[in-house]
Amino acid sequence: MTTVDAPHTRAEEGAETMARLQSIAADHGASALAEKLHALRSFIDDDLKQVESDLEGIDHGETPLHRSAHHLLAVGGKRLRPMCVALAARVGTGFNSAARAMAVAVEVVHNATLLHDDVVDLGDVRRGIPAARMVYGNAASIFAGDWLLVEALRRIQVAGKGELLERMLVTLREMLDAESLQLANRGSMRGSVGDYFRVVEGKTASLFGWGLYAGARAADVSVPHAEALERFGRKVGVCFQLVDDVLDVGGDAAHVGKSVFSDLREGKATYPLLLAVEKDPDLAAMIERGVVDSVTLDPELERRAARAIREGAVLEQCRALAQKLTDEGLAELDKLPPSRARDSLAGVAITLLHRTK
């Protein structure tokens, strides 16, 4: 059996995420927020430890399917989605067993999509280690992703939250519709900005939104307040993906942890690349001719794209939009009663806006 040692335990990952929230909040003048995040850290860590315990307890079989699933789950990650579920629950009666099930489910769905994405995108590395498909094969990764989706749905059903199960099914349909649209536009830079945001809303924002709503309703938060949290989650989700796309074209590869222009190599029409094409219309045809596969990228094409991004102030436009989305998300939080959990969710939004990897 092939095993990979994670660089940190998953409990340490949760603690480090909270520490980054504190640091970034302080760096951007939110000292009071940083203090509140520090006060919250201990009981949020306990919530995440419960989630990690449940993730570790997911069936450990000896088939390539099971090994592929746990290969990814064992490495950990930011655990942002479970954190958001836990904090949404803290807006209500607290992180109870139902909220815990929702937190596990949202992370399991997220990992399932990563297993599928690595096969579709021919990804070699995930979270700093070989992708599951490189260790156990494409078929095992696909089946592992399917198995995890079923596991997530089962946990929601067992928790007895029919409303949340129905909403998850709608969310999964939204995610699949977005994947279908992205696949249809793959390799083309002639898609619309509207298409880009439909993909992001479906692939990323919808799951953030479900997690916030699910955590809230599992802890008896009123429907209007849960809907405000869902809208916050969707804004945060779009911002998360937008910043991710900015880092792909303008980040430091050594710091980001992956090579830049990976989206360009995969033929994905991200918002920064679409803006670059608006600045340099000939770039679209050049990209469509030059993207050979997920590994090879013409150096001249990369230089041309980088120049259009730089001279067109593309990154500045993207960051301005990310700031606007964050402000809109924070406005949704203002509809909730004051609480430490609400302040910490604001810290999550600030962190995602200013992250550099």
ZIFENUR-V13403 format. One record per backbone hydrogen bond with DSSP energy under -1.0 kcal/mol. NH is the residue of the N-H (numbers start at 0). CO is the residue of the C=O. Records with the same first field share a line. If there is no record, write none. Layout:
NH=CO / CO
//
This chain:
12=8
13=9
14=10
15=11
16=12
17=13
18=14
19=15
20=16
21=17
22=18
23=19
24=20
25=21
26=22
27=23
28=25
29=24
33=29
34=30
35=31
36=32
37=33
38=34
39=35
40=36
43=39
44=40
45=41
46=42
47=43
48=44
49=45
50=46
51=47
52=48
53=49
54=50
55=51
56=52
57=54
66=62
67=63
68=64
69=65
70=66
71=67
72=68
73=69
74=71
75=72
82=78
83=79
84=80
85=81
86=82
87=83
88=84
89=85
91=88
92=218
93=88
95=93
99=95
100=96
101=97
102=98
103=99
104=100
105=101
106=102
107=103
108=104
109=105
110=106
111=107
112=108
113=109
114=110
115=111
116=112
117=113
119=115
120=116
122=117
125=128
128=125
130=123
133=130
135=131
136=132
140=136
141=137
142=138
143=139
144=140
145=141
146=142
147=143
148=144
149=145
150=146
151=147
152=148
153=149
154=150
155=151
156=152
157=153
158=154
159=156
160=155
164=160
165=161
166=162
167=163
168=164
169=165
170=166
171=167
172=168
173=169
174=170
175=171
176=172
177=173
178=174
179=175
180=176
181=177
182=178
183=179
184=180
186=266
187=184
195=191
196=192
197=193
198=194
199=195
200=196
201=197
202=198
203=199
204=199
205=200
207=203
208=204
209=205
210=206
211=207
212=208
213=209
214=210
215=211
216=212
217=213
219=216
220=215
225=221
226=222
227=223
228=224
229=225
230=226
231=227
232=228
233=229
234=230
235=231
236=232
237=233
238=234
239=235
240=236
241=237
242=238
243=239
244=240
245=241
246=242
247=243
248=244
249=245
250=246
255=251
256=252
260=247
264=260
265=261
266=263
267=262
269=267
273=269
274=270
275=271
276=272
277=273
278=274
279=275
282=279
283=280
285=281
286=282
287=283
288=284
289=285
290=286
291=289
301=297
302=298
303=299
304=300
305=301
306=302
307=303
308=304
309=305
310=306
311=307
312=309
313=308
316=312
317=313
318=314
319=315
320=316
321=317
322=318
323=319
324=320
325=321
326=322
327=323
328=324
329=325
330=326
331=327
332=328
333=329
334=331
335=332
342=338
343=339
344=340
345=341
346=342
347=343
348=344
349=345
350=346
351=347
352=348
353=349
//
